């Protein structure tokens, strides 16, 4: 029998007290696990993580326009063949003691992805997007909706999907949902007592230099069954999603304005290999 190992991927954007969050996470996790932390923040907190067992730390400057989503997908790709289970979380989540034991038990009985806290109510936020609210519920219930702030599944669930590395924030929940459903996975909520969602979304509540709506219109197209094959989304999964939530797909429209960042990363330009001398190279003294 293969020993169960959970690879926990923590994605943080300008979050405070990240080291305390990780220490609490380790204290409340009972099974064999490892933690990979990605911290997009003005300050490199590497020293705070020295001495924390089975924990790696990766830092990126806060205003890098690549955003945290690409790192989320990168770390999943790196770990999905070396662990039996993957858990993706953000510091919005406060996990209860033994949370992992309950989810491992639930995952053994069904081919499912676990995401969200309670019973999901999905509705139209406006004419361009969806919103979700969670009602307290003490049992795991079929929700057919993924929230990027907490995803728990067998590592195998990630093997055949097209990772959302082309997104930066908006549309990621819907894309994960359609991707898992296209692979035959059902999406269940986590019982309310397993974790608390503080509902603080740092990207939504702090200034960021990247476009959160980058490539969002691709997700809208997928919900209208355009370009499905390229992203490994099935038409039946799209139909099932909208039928389950009783939403008309025609009520969701493409954003009517430019949403994408530039196609290059300014931090990769050679000019960043030169320090402040680039501003004074042509200065002439006057005596």
N, C-alpha and C positions, 0 to 999 in steps of 0.2 A: 504494500500500500504506500502510495506517495505521501510524504509528509506535507501537510498544508502549510503554505507560506504566503502571507499577504504582503504585496508590495504596495506601500501607501505613498501616493504622490500628492504633495501639498503645494498648491499654487497660491502665492501671496502677492498682492499688488499694494505697495505702500501701507501695509498693515503694521500696526503697533503691537508690541509684546509677542512677536512671532516665536521667540525662543520659549516663552512661558507656555504658549499654545502647544508646542512640540513636546515639552516635558509632561504636560497634562495628557496629551495623546498617548505617550509611551506608558504613563502610569495606568491608563484605563484600558490598554490593549493587553489581552491575555495570551494570545496565540503567537506563534513564530512569525516575525515580521521584519521588514526593513522600511526605512523612510527616506524618500528623496524630496528635498525642499527646493523650490524655486522661489526666489525673493527678488521682485522688481521694486527697488527702493532707492532713495538717494544715498543711503548709507549701506556699506557692505558689513553685514553682521556675522561674518564668518567665524570670528573668535568666540562668539556666544555659543556656537554649535560644536566647538572642539570638546571632546570628551563624552558626547552623547553617542552611545553605542548604536551601531547599525543605522546611522543617519548621515546622509551626504547633503551638502549645501552648495547651491549654485546661485550666483548673484548676477543681476543685470541692472544697469543704471535706469532710473525711473523713467527717463524720457526717451528711451529707445523705442522707435515706432513699431518694432516687430510685435510688441505686446506679449502677454503671457500665454495666449492660447497655443502658439506654436511650440512653446516649451512644454506645455501639458501633453501635447501629442508626441513630442520627441521622447519624453520620459516614459510614457506608456509603451512606445515602440521599443525602447531599450530594455524594458522589464517584462514584457508580456510573455516572453519565452523562458524566463528564469523564475517565475513565480506561479503558484496555482491560482491565486486570486489577485485582482487589482482593485485598489480603493483610491478614488480621486476625491480630494476634499479641499476646501478653502478654510481659512480661519473664521469664517462665519459660523462654523459648526462646533458645538460643544458636545462631545461624545460622552455617553454614560459608561461607567465601569462595565467591562465585559461585552461591549457593543459587538465586538468581532465574533464572539462565541455564538451569539444569537444569529448573526447574519450567515456565518458558516453553516449553521444548522439549517437555516431556511434555504440556502443555495443548494444543499444536497438533495432536496426533495422536488426541485423543479428547474427547468431550463429558463432562467430568468435573470434580469438585471434589476438591481434594487437602487432606487433613487427617489429622493423626496421624502418629506417627513409628514405622514398623515395621508388623508384622502385628497387627491388633486381635483381642483375645479378649474378647467381650462376654458377661457373665453376670449373674445376679441378685445384687445386693448384699444385698438383704433382700426382704421382701414388698412394699416400696413403690417400689423403684428399681433401676436397673441400674448396673453398674460396668464399666470397660474397662481392660484391661492390654495393653501393647504389647510384642511380642517382636521382637528385632532381626531386620531383614530388609533386604537390600541392594538390593532392587528395589521399584518401586512396585507395590502389590498391591491388588486390590479389597477394601475393608473394609466399605463401607456403614455407616460410623459417623463422625460429625463431632465433633471436639473444639474447643471455642471458643477454645482457646489457640493454635491455628494453623489458619487456613483460607485457601486460595489458589484462586482461580477467575477465569474471565473475568467481567468486570463484568456482562455480560448475565445471568449466573446469578442475580443478585440482583434483576432487574427485576420479576419477576412473583410474588415470594413475599411473604407477609405477615410483616413483620419481628417478631421476638420482643420488642417493646418492652413487652409486658405482663408479662414475666418479670424476675427480678432475679438469678438464678444457677441454681438447681436446675431441671432440665428443658430448659435451653437446648441442650445437645448433642443430645438426642433430637429436639427441635423442628427445629433446623437440618437434621438428617438427613432427617426425614420431608418437610420442605419442599423440599429439593433433589431428593429421589427423586421427589416428586410432579410436579416439572417435567421429569422425564426424565433427570436427571443421575445418573451413577454416582459413587460416592465411593471414591477411591483413597488409599492411604497415601502418605506421603513416604518415600523410601529413608532408612534409618537415618543415613547419613553426611551428609545434607543439614542436619539440625539436631539439637541435643541438648535434650531436655526435662528440666529440673532437677526437675520434679514438685513445685516449691514453689507452692502455691496460697494466695496471701495472704488471700483471703476466707475460706478454710477454716482458716487458721492464725493469724488475728489477729481481734481484736474488731471487729465491725461493728454499726451501729445499725439496719440494715434487715433485713427477713426474707429470707434467702436462698431460702426456699421459697415466696415470694410467687407466687401463681397456679400453683404446681406441679401442682395437681389438674386444671387445664385440659389439661396435657400428658398426664396419665394418662387423662383422658377421650378425648383424640385417639387414644391407643394402643388404646382400646376402640371406636374409630370413632364417637365421639359428638361432634357439632359440627364435622364435617370441613369443610363448605362455608365456614363463616365464616373458617377459617384457611387455606383453599386447600390442604388436605391430601387426597390421594386414598386411597380404601380399598385400592386395589391396592398403593400404596406401603407402607401399614401391614402388609399381608399379606406383601409381599416382605421387609420389614425383619425380621419375626419368623421367617420361614422361613429367611432367610439365616443368622441367628444361632442358630437352633434353640432358640428361647425361646418358652414358652407365654405369650401376652399376659394370660391369666387369673391368672398368677403375680404380676402387678403391680397393686397396690391403691391406692386414694385414701388420702391421709393423713387420719387420723381426728380431727384437731384443727385449730383455726383457724390458718392459715398467713399470712394477708395483713396487710400494713401498713395503716394508715389510708389512706383514699382521697384525702387531700389532702397536700400537701407543706408541713410546718411552716415551711420556709424562705421560702415564698411569702406568708406572712401579713404583714399590714401592721405588726404589732408589731415585726418585725425591722428596720423602717425607723427605729426609734427606738432610741437608744443607752441606756446605763445609767440615764438620767434616769427611765425608767419605774419604776425601783425606789425612787426617792427623791422622786417628785413630791408625795407626801402626807406627807413627813416634817416634823415640827414640832420646833423647837429648845426646849430647856428650859434656862433660865439660873439 
